[in-house]
Amino acid sequence: MKRKILFAFIGALMLHILYFAAQLLIGLIQTLFYKPQFAPDTVVLQNEMAFGFINQGSPTFLLGSYIGVALLIYAVLSLKRKGVNSSD
């Protein structure tokens, strides 16, 4: 049981890291390929870029989603284990 809980929390952490990395990568690609349509050629545009934050909401929502995903993974692992054992 401890092993399933550990796997559930590690899996939830990996899914959250993957989600935030994908959001950051999408923002980076959009920033690199952005070509403004409204600026004339003679205007010098700002050449600095700043990476913002992912508008995820409150930290409570992030903690809740982490715990929710961990519980979901734990439930799947428990059902998977029961399904394998019941067929023997």
Contacts in CASP RR format, 6 or more apart in sequence:
PFRMAT RR
TARGET T0000
AUTHOR 0000-0000-0000
METHOD contacts of the structure
MODEL  1
MKRKILFAFIGALMLHILYFAAQLLIGLIQTLFYKPQFAPDTVVLQNEMA
FGFINQGSPTFLLGSYIGVALLIYAVLSLKRKGVNSSD
4 74 0 8 1.000
4 77 0 8 1.000
4 78 0 8 1.000
4 81 0 8 1.000
5 74 0 8 1.000
7 73 0 8 1.000
7 77 0 8 1.000
8 70 0 8 1.000
8 71 0 8 1.000
8 73 0 8 1.000
8 74 0 8 1.000
8 77 0 8 1.000
9 70 0 8 1.000
11 69 0 8 1.000
11 70 0 8 1.000
11 73 0 8 1.000
12 66 0 8 1.000
12 67 0 8 1.000
12 68 0 8 1.000
12 69 0 8 1.000
12 70 0 8 1.000
12 73 0 8 1.000
13 66 0 8 1.000
15 69 0 8 1.000
16 62 0 8 1.000
16 65 0 8 1.000
16 66 0 8 1.000
16 69 0 8 1.000
20 54 0 8 1.000
23 54 0 8 1.000
24 51 0 8 1.000
24 54 0 8 1.000
27 51 0 8 1.000
28 51 0 8 1.000
31 49 0 8 1.000
31 51 0 8 1.000
36 45 0 8 1.000
39 45 0 8 1.000
56 62 0 8 1.000
END
